Amino acid sequence: MAQSVPPGDITTQPGTKIIINAGGRRIGWAIKTTNMKRLGVDPPCGVLDPKEAVLMAVSCDSFQFGQEDTNNDRITIKKKQTYKRL
């Protein structure tokens, strides 16, 4: 028998994630989602210098489980080495 969950917010642990550039080179990063209406990331992109960190929050809007197709919902982090402008 399936359990029911009362309506309301679901809180995850951790609610945020700290991303650190542990390398010695500057990197640019961007977040891509396959469902922009439901999945959100803040900030969606940025540049990290060596040893710099960023606090990133991921959110998912409410939806009717079993009534909407979520099989292809994905969040992808893309990164690329960048260079300082002269």
WOGI-V882428 format. One line per field, one symbol per residue. ss: DSSP state (2 for helix, 1 for strand, 0 for the rest). phi: phi as a letter, one per 40 degrees, with the letter a starting at -180 (. if undefined). psi: psi as a letter, one per 20 degrees, with the letter a starting at -180 (. if undefined). Layout:
# WOGI-V882428
ss = ???
phi = ???
psi = ???
This chain:
# WOGI-V882428
ss = 00000000000000011111000000111111100000111100111100001111111100000000000000111111100000
phi = .ccbbccicbbbbccbbcbbcccbbcbbaabbbcbccbbbbbccaibbcdgcbbcbbbbbccaccgbbcbdbcabbbbbacbbccc
psi = pqqqpqqaqppqpqirppppniajqpqqqqppqinhhhpqppqirapprpjqqqppppqoqqropiiqojhjpqppppqqprqqq.
